[in-house]
Amino acid sequence: MATHPLVERYYQLYEDGEIRLNKERVDLLKHLKRDILSKDNVWFDDEKIADCIDFIETNFFPLADFQKFIIPFFFLMIDEEGDSHIYYDSFMLTMARGAGKNGLVSGLIAYFISPLYDVRKYNVSIVANSEDQAKVSFDEIYDMLDSDEEYWKQFFSKTKVQIEGLANHSVLRYRTSNANTKDGLRDGLVVFDEYHQYLTNDQLEVFESGSGKVKDYRSIYIGTNGFIRDGVYDSKMEIAKGILSGEDKYTRMFPFICKLDDLDEMNTHDEGDYYLWEKANPMFSHPRTDYAKGLYRQVRSRYYGIRSGQTDKVKFIIKNMNTLVEDMNHTAIPREDLVAATRPYPDTTDYSAIGGCDFAQSRDFTACGVLFMDENGEYIWKHHSFVNANFLRQFTLKAPIAEWEAQGLLTIVDEPLIGVDHIVDWFVAMRDENPSLTTIVVDKHKLNTLRVPLEEVGFEVIYIQNPKARLSMVSDKVDRVFASHEIAWGDDYMMRWYTNNVYVTYDKQGNKIYEKKEEIRRKTDGFMALLYAFAYADTNLSAAPDISLLAGLNF
């Protein structure tokens, strides 16, 4: 049985209950003992392990127990066909944001291009989607060398684009994944940073084409779960499942996976200590370093922000818990927050105002509204819809249209199309009630239809060039306002219907996108009009003065 003290220590920490591991890491420990370390022809290169750890801790930072557990497997050797070489040629390290993935990789890279590692021309490429991300580890190594330049220049030469280990002429470069060439480098190590951003392996394969040309080739995949499904991340997770179960006996990838086993574990705590978070972020295992303590406080603060709307819950789960949310398509606003918005509001005559209009289809629904800000900086929304009678004759809606008409929430227009004059007249009437209403926000798609008629009666018209992108930018504000119950729209159940017909999904960058739950019968116009107004609320609304505070002043 191959063994190493640092590996045995990690096993002991788990068996003694000093650290908590998720299922995938428990399976990893079982797999290693059952399928790998039990082989007669595998062994740890103790000298290289000691050199590597000493190099990193001397020049970068003290290593955590989980990092000291991972490093020996970079130097797990196997004797095959009369040749000794590394057992693992690929490493998958996925854990929550801030868990030290880049720091560990920075130390490993610096070691591999240093004189301590005796493979000549062991070139290293760091690959990422953006240059900024690709430079993270590069800059950490550069800064380390820069901290004592006089000493390090005898071992390394450096420029802003490459670092070379002089003893073995091993070159480190950073690259973006859209590079057309690798400049002829034959890499010994390729690091794929933030690999969850890749949809297919095509971009990665060009960087791995040099594998086998250099002794002991390795690749490292580091990242946190993301918003791209059925891409490279999910593919690697499937491969990892096969390895950990023992079904895949041929792929030599070391899968170190840190995540929650169940979403309920995110909320489990003991007097405020969310102790199961260490399953996703091994930095949170006790005793915590000063860095880990600070990181834990930041994550806990973001967690507390979920309820107030300061933190996007889905993003938090994916990035801070490294755990997949099975259904990322969910209702835009929780029911309890819609109920809270359905409350009376005061007279809005003296409040600042901005209008919003969703005039997507003149053959079915059009929604108009005015967003006000009161003296406390909270919002009031007054809405009215116009509904085409022909549409109602053609489609049966699960909505009390007649009741809402009687309440004055909508007007049924028995014309071939909903005319622009209805919209203009409604906004003019609202301006008569509150002269501060001077600006209307519309979708660029209907700009040509609405701008001239509205401008002719004195309104400034603002259009949204790219609604999906713009509304994604305002989504955090909308979440916060509803979660904090800082918006009221009166007894307007039509707005609740509109909002309930919207679901939220995410693009591959994690940006929130508002979509219709159903295209024909479940309308969203009122909620979209509200979003349009919110898109420009910060630059057009201000808290109204509290008249009661001014009453006693003698001007």
C-alpha positions in Angstrom: 0.0 0.0 0.0 1.5 3.3 -1.1 1.3 6.0 1.6 2.5 9.4 2.6 2.2 11.2 6.0 0.2 14.1 4.6 -2.2 11.8 2.9 -2.6 9.7 6.0 -3.2 12.9 8.1 -6.1 13.9 5.9 -7.7 10.5 6.3 -7.2 10.7 10.0 -8.7 14.2 10.2 -11.9 12.9 8.5 -12.1 9.7 10.6 -11.7 11.7 13.8 -14.5 14.0 12.8 -12.2 17.1 12.7 -13.2 17.9 9.1 -16.4 17.4 7.3 -16.3 16.1 3.7 -19.0 16.0 1.0 -19.9 12.7 -0.6 -17.6 13.2 -3.6 -14.6 13.6 -1.3 -15.6 10.7 0.9 -15.8 8.6 -2.3 -12.4 9.9 -3.4 -10.8 8.6 -0.1 -12.4 5.2 -0.6 -11.5 5.1 -4.3 -7.8 6.0 -3.6 -7.4 3.2 -1.0 -9.4 0.6 -2.9 -8.3 1.2 -6.5 -5.0 3.2 -6.6 -2.8 3.1 -3.5 -3.3 -0.6 -3.1 -1.4 -1.2 -6.4 2.0 -2.8 -5.9 3.6 -0.6 -8.6 2.7 2.9 -7.3 4.7 5.0 -4.9 5.0 8.6 -3.8 8.1 10.6 -4.7 8.7 11.8 -1.1 11.7 14.1 -2.1 9.7 16.1 -4.7 6.7 16.3 -2.4 8.9 17.8 0.4 10.6 20.2 -2.0 7.4 21.4 -3.5 5.6 22.0 -0.2 8.7 23.7 1.3 9.0 25.9 -1.8 5.4 27.0 -1.7 5.3 27.6 2.1 8.6 29.5 2.0 7.7 31.7 -0.9 3.9 32.0 -1.0 1.8 31.1 2.0 1.2 28.3 4.6 -0.7 25.4 3.0 -4.0 24.2 4.4 -4.5 20.5 5.2 -6.5 19.9 2.0 -3.8 21.5 -0.1 -1.2 19.3 1.5 -3.3 16.3 0.7 -3.6 17.2 -3.0 0.0 18.0 -3.6 1.4 14.4 -3.0 -0.8 13.1 -5.9 1.1 15.3 -8.3 4.0 13.1 -7.5 2.3 9.7 -7.3 4.5 7.5 -9.5 3.8 4.2 -11.2 6.2 1.6 -12.7 4.8 0.4 -16.1 6.6 -1.5 -18.8 10.0 -0.8 -17.3 9.3 2.9 -17.1 8.6 5.1 -14.0 6.3 8.1 -14.6 3.6 10.1 -12.9 0.3 8.3 -12.3 -2.1 11.2 -12.6 -1.9 13.3 -15.8 -5.0 15.4 -15.1 -6.3 17.2 -12.0 -9.9 18.5 -11.5 -10.1 20.9 -8.6 -13.5 22.4 -8.1 -14.6 24.2 -5.0 -16.3 27.4 -3.8 -15.1 30.8 -4.6 -12.2 32.0 -2.5 -11.1 28.4 -1.5 -7.5 29.0 -2.7 -7.5 27.3 -6.1 -5.4 29.9 -7.8 -3.1 30.3 -4.9 -2.3 26.6 -4.8 -1.8 26.5 -8.6 0.5 29.5 -8.5 2.7 27.7 -6.0 2.7 24.5 -8.1 3.6 26.4 -11.3 6.4 28.3 -9.7 7.8 25.0 -8.4 7.5 23.2 -11.8 9.6 25.9 -13.6 12.1 26.2 -10.7 15.5 24.5 -10.5 13.9 22.1 -8.0 12.0 20.3 -10.7 14.4 18.4 -12.9 12.5 18.2 -16.2 14.0 20.3 -18.9 11.8 22.7 -20.8 8.8 21.9 -18.7 6.8 24.8 -20.2 3.5 25.9 -18.6 0.5 27.6 -20.1 -2.3 29.2 -18.1 -5.4 29.3 -20.2 -8.6 31.3 -19.5 -11.4 33.0 -21.3 -10.1 36.5 -20.5 -6.6 37.8 -20.2 -7.3 39.2 -16.8 -8.3 35.7 -15.5 -5.3 34.1 -17.2 -3.0 36.5 -15.6 -4.1 35.8 -12.0 -1.5 33.1 -11.2 1.0 34.6 -13.6 0.9 37.9 -11.7 1.1 36.2 -8.3 4.4 34.5 -9.4 5.7 37.7 -11.0 5.0 39.6 -7.7 6.7 36.9 -5.7 9.9 37.2 -7.8 9.6 41.0 -7.8 9.6 41.0 -3.9 13.3 40.0 -3.9 14.5 40.6 -7.4 18.2 40.5 -6.6 17.9 37.0 -5.2 15.5 35.5 -7.7 17.2 36.8 -10.9 19.8 34.1 -10.6 17.0 31.5 -11.0 14.4 33.3 -13.1 14.1 35.9 -15.9 10.8 37.7 -16.2 8.9 40.0 -18.5 5.3 41.1 -18.5 4.4 38.2 -20.8 6.6 35.3 -19.8 8.6 34.0 -16.9 11.5 31.6 -17.5 13.2 29.2 -15.1 16.8 29.5 -16.1 18.1 26.1 -14.9 15.8 24.1 -17.2 14.6 26.8 -19.6 11.0 26.2 -18.6 8.7 29.0 -19.7 5.5 30.2 -18.2 3.0 32.1 -20.3 -0.7 33.1 -20.0 -3.1 32.7 -22.9 -6.7 33.3 -23.7 -8.7 30.4 -25.0 -9.4 32.0 -28.3 -5.7 32.1 -29.3 -5.1 30.8 -32.8 -1.7 29.5 -31.9 0.4 28.3 -29.0 3.6 29.8 -30.5 5.1 26.4 -30.9 5.4 25.7 -27.2 5.5 22.1 -26.1 3.9 22.3 -22.7 4.6 20.1 -19.7 1.7 21.6 -17.8 -1.5 23.4 -19.0 -3.8 25.1 -16.4 -7.4 25.7 -17.5 -8.6 28.5 -15.2 -12.4 28.9 -14.7 -13.0 25.9 -16.9 -16.8 26.0 -16.1 -17.0 28.8 -18.8 -16.4 26.4 -21.7 -19.3 25.0 -23.6 -17.2 22.4 -25.6 -13.8 20.9 -25.5 -12.8 22.3 -28.9 -11.1 25.4 -27.4 -9.2 23.3 -24.9 -8.0 20.5 -27.2 -5.6 22.9 -29.1 -3.8 23.6 -25.9 -3.5 19.9 -25.0 -2.2 18.9 -28.4 1.4 19.0 -27.1 0.7 16.4 -24.4 3.1 13.5 -24.6 5.9 15.6 -26.2 7.3 16.5 -22.7 8.0 14.1 -19.9 5.3 13.9 -17.2 2.7 16.0 -18.9 -0.1 17.3 -16.6 -3.2 19.3 -17.0 -5.1 21.1 -14.2 -8.7 22.2 -14.4 -9.7 24.7 -11.7 -13.0 26.4 -11.3 -16.3 26.8 -9.5 -19.6 25.6 -10.8 -21.2 28.0 -13.3 -24.3 28.7 -15.4 -23.4 26.7 -18.5 -25.0 23.3 -18.5 -23.8 20.3 -20.6 -20.5 22.0 -21.1 -17.0 21.1 -20.1 -17.7 21.3 -16.3 -20.6 18.9 -16.5 -18.6 16.6 -18.7 -15.7 16.5 -16.2 -18.2 15.8 -13.4 -19.6 12.8 -15.3 -16.0 11.5 -15.8 -15.3 12.0 -12.1 -18.4 10.0 -11.2 -17.1 7.1 -13.2 -13.7 7.3 -11.6 -15.0 7.5 -8.1 -17.4 4.6 -8.5 -14.6 2.5 -9.9 -16.4 2.0 -13.2 -13.8 4.0 -15.1 -10.5 2.2 -14.5 -8.6 3.9 -17.3 -8.9 7.7 -17.0 -6.1 9.0 -14.8 -7.8 12.2 -13.5 -7.6 13.2 -9.8 -11.1 14.6 -9.0 -11.1 16.9 -5.9 -14.7 18.1 -5.7 -16.0 20.3 -2.9 -19.7 21.0 -2.8 -22.8 20.7 -0.5 -24.5 17.3 -0.5 -27.9 18.9 0.0 -29.1 22.6 -0.3 -30.5 22.4 3.2 -26.9 22.2 4.5 -26.5 25.9 3.4 -28.9 26.9 6.2 -27.6 24.5 8.9 -25.7 26.3 11.7 -24.7 26.1 15.4 -25.1 29.5 17.1 -24.3 31.3 13.8 -21.5 29.0 12.7 -22.5 27.5 9.3 -20.2 24.6 9.8 -21.3 22.6 6.8 -20.1 25.2 4.4 -16.7 23.6 4.7 -18.0 20.9 2.5 -18.0 23.4 -0.4 -15.1 25.5 0.8 -12.4 23.5 2.6 -10.8 26.7 3.8 -13.6 26.9 6.3 -12.4 23.8 8.2 -11.4 24.5 11.8 -9.0 25.9 12.9 -9.5 28.7 10.4 -6.6 30.9 9.3 -6.9 34.7 9.4 -7.6 34.6 5.7 -10.3 32.0 6.1 -11.9 33.9 9.0 -12.2 37.0 6.8 -13.5 35.1 3.9 -16.1 33.3 6.0 -17.3 36.7 7.4 -17.7 38.0 3.8 -19.6 34.9 2.6 -21.9 34.9 5.7 -22.6 38.6 5.0 -23.6 37.7 1.5 -25.7 34.9 2.8 -27.6 37.2 5.1 -28.2 39.5 2.1 -30.3 36.9 0.4 -33.4 37.7 2.4 -33.1 41.5 1.9 -32.5 41.1 -1.8 -28.9 42.3 -1.6 -27.6 38.9 -2.7 -28.9 36.8 -5.6 -29.7 33.4 -4.1 -29.0 31.4 -7.2 -25.6 33.0 -7.8 -24.7 32.6 -4.1 -25.6 28.8 -4.2 -23.6 28.2 -7.4 -20.6 30.3 -6.6 -20.3 30.3 -2.8 -21.6 26.8 -2.2 -20.3 25.4 -5.5 -23.6 23.5 -5.7 -25.9 23.2 -8.7 -29.4 24.6 -8.4 -31.4 22.0 -10.3 -34.1 24.5 -11.4 -32.6 27.9 -12.1 -35.8 29.0 -13.8 -37.9 30.4 -11.0 -40.6 33.0 -10.5 -39.3 36.6 -10.7 -40.7 37.8 -7.3 -41.6 35.5 -4.4 -45.3 35.4 -3.5 -44.9 37.0 0.0 -43.2 40.0 -1.6 -46.0 40.4 -4.1 -48.5 40.3 -1.2 -46.5 43.0 0.5 -46.6 45.2 -2.6 -50.4 44.9 -2.7 -51.1 47.5 -0.1 -52.5 51.1 -0.1 -50.3 54.0 -1.0 -50.6 57.8 -0.2 -51.4 60.6 -2.5 -48.6 60.9 -5.1 -49.1 64.5 -6.3 -45.9 65.9 -5.0 -43.6 62.9 -5.7 -41.1 62.6 -8.5 -42.2 60.4 -11.3 -41.2 58.5 -14.4 -43.3 56.5 -16.8 -42.8 53.1 -18.4 -44.7 51.5 -21.3 -44.6 48.0 -22.8 -46.3 48.3 -26.1 -45.0 44.9 -27.5 -48.2 43.8 -29.3 -51.0 46.2 -30.2 -53.1 43.2 -31.1 -53.3 41.9 -27.5 -52.1 43.7 -24.4 -50.4 47.0 -23.7 -49.4 48.2 -20.2 -48.5 51.7 -19.0 -47.4 52.8 -15.6 -45.9 55.6 -13.5 -43.2 54.9 -10.9 -43.1 57.4 -8.0 -40.6 57.9 -5.2 -41.9 59.1 -1.8 -40.1 61.1 0.9 -38.6 57.8 2.4 -37.0 56.8 -0.9 -39.6 54.0 -1.4 -41.6 53.4 -4.6 -45.2 53.5 -5.7 -46.4 52.1 -9.0 -49.6 53.1 -10.7 -50.5 51.0 -13.7 -53.2 50.7 -16.4 -53.5 48.2 -19.2 -55.2 48.3 -22.6 -56.6 45.0 -23.9 -57.6 44.3 -27.5 -61.2 42.9 -27.6 -60.4 40.7 -30.6 -57.7 38.9 -28.6 -60.2 38.2 -25.8 -62.6 36.8 -28.3 -59.9 34.5 -29.7 -58.3 33.3 -26.5 -59.6 32.3 -23.1 -57.4 33.6 -20.2 -57.3 32.3 -16.7 -57.6 35.9 -15.4 -60.7 37.9 -14.2 -60.6 40.4 -17.0 -64.1 41.7 -16.4 -63.4 42.2 -12.7 -60.2 44.1 -13.4 -62.1 46.3 -16.0 -64.7 47.1 -13.4 -61.9 48.1 -11.0 -60.4 50.5 -13.6 -57.2 48.5 -14.0 -57.7 48.0 -17.7 -59.6 49.3 -20.7 -60.9 46.9 -23.4 -60.3 48.4 -26.8 -62.7 47.1 -29.4 -60.6 48.2 -32.4 -58.4 46.2 -34.9 -55.3 47.5 -33.0 -54.7 49.3 -29.7 -54.2 52.8 -30.9 -51.3 55.0 -29.6 -53.8 57.7 -28.7 -55.0 55.6 -25.7 -51.5 55.4 -24.4 -50.8 59.1 -24.9 -54.1 60.2 -23.3 -53.4 58.0 -20.2 -50.0 59.5 -19.7 -51.4 63.0 -20.2 -54.0 62.3 -17.5 -51.3 61.1 -15.1 -49.3 64.2 -15.8 -52.3 66.4 -15.0 -52.3 64.7 -11.6 -48.6 65.1 -11.1 -46.7 67.6 -13.3 -43.3 66.1 -12.4 -44.1 63.3 -14.9 -42.1 64.4 -17.9 -40.3 61.3 -19.1 -41.5 58.0 -20.5 -39.3 54.9 -21.0 -40.1 52.5 -23.9 -38.6 49.6 -25.7 -36.7 50.6 -28.8 -38.8 48.1 -30.8 -41.8 50.4 -30.5 -39.8 53.7 -30.5 -41.0 54.8 -33.9 -44.6 54.2 -33.0 -44.6 56.0 -29.6 -41.9 58.7 -29.7 -43.5 61.3 -32.0 -47.0 61.2 -30.4 -45.6 61.4 -26.9 -43.1 64.2 -27.8 -45.9 66.2 -29.5 -47.7 66.5 -26.1 -44.5 67.5 -24.3 -43.0 64.2 -23.0 -39.3 63.2 -23.2 -39.0 59.7 -24.5 -36.2 57.4 -23.4 -35.7 54.1 -25.2 -34.0 50.9 -24.1 -31.6 49.8 -26.7 -31.1 46.2 -25.6 -33.9 45.3 -23.1 -32.5 41.9 -21.9 -29.0 43.4 -21.1 -30.4 46.6 -19.5 -33.0 44.8 -17.4 -30.4 42.3 -16.2 -28.4 45.3 -14.9 -31.4 46.5 -12.9 -32.5 43.1 -11.6 -30.5 43.3 -8.3 -32.3 46.6 -7.5 -35.7 45.2 -8.3 -35.0 42.2 -6.1 -33.9 44.4 -3.3 -36.9 46.8 -3.5 -39.4 43.9 -3.4 -37.6 41.9 -0.8 -37.4 45.0 1.5 -41.0 45.7 0.8 -40.1 49.2 -0.5 -42.7 49.2 -3.2 -46.5 49.5 -3.2 -49.0 49.2 -6.1 -52.3 49.3 -4.2 -55.1 46.8 -4.7 -53.7 45.9 -8.1 -54.1 42.1 -8.6 -53.5 42.5 -12.3 -49.9 43.5 -11.5 -49.5 40.3 -9.4 -50.8 38.3 -12.3 -48.4 40.0 -14.7 -45.5 39.4 -12.3 -46.4 35.7 -11.6 -46.2 35.1 -15.4 -42.5 36.0 -15.5 -39.8 33.6 -14.7 -36.1 34.2 -14.2 -33.3 32.3 -15.9 -29.6 33.0 -16.3 -27.3 33.3 -19.3 -23.8 31.7 -19.3 -22.2 34.7 -17.6 -24.7 34.4 -14.8 -26.7 37.5 -15.8 -30.4 37.3 -14.9 -32.9 37.2 -17.8 -36.6 37.8 -17.5 -38.7 35.5 -19.7 -42.4 34.7 -20.2 -43.7 31.4 -18.6 -46.1 31.1 -21.6 -46.2 33.2 -24.8 -49.9 33.6 -25.5 -52.1 33.5 -22.5 -49.8 34.5 -19.6 -49.1 38.2 -20.2 -46.1 40.0 -18.6 -46.6 43.6 -20.0 -47.3 45.3 -16.7 -44.1 43.9 -15.0 -42.0 44.8 -18.1 -43.3 48.4 -18.0 -42.3 48.5 -14.3 -38.8 47.2 -15.2 -38.5 49.9 -17.9 -39.3 52.6 -15.4 -36.8 51.1 -12.9 -34.1 51.1 -15.6 -33.9 54.9 -15.4 -35.3 55.4 -11.9 -31.9 56.3 -10.3 -31.3 59.2 -12.7 -34.9 60.5 -12.8 -36.4 60.0 -9.3 -35.5 61.6 -6.0 -37.1 61.4 -2.5 -39.8 64.0 -2.2 -39.5 66.4 0.7 -41.6 65.6 3.8 -44.0 68.6 3.8 -44.7 68.1 7.6 -41.1 68.9 8.4 -41.3 72.2 6.4 -44.6 73.4 7.8 -43.1 75.1 10.8 -40.4 76.9 8.9 -40.7 80.7 8.2 -39.2 81.4 4.7 
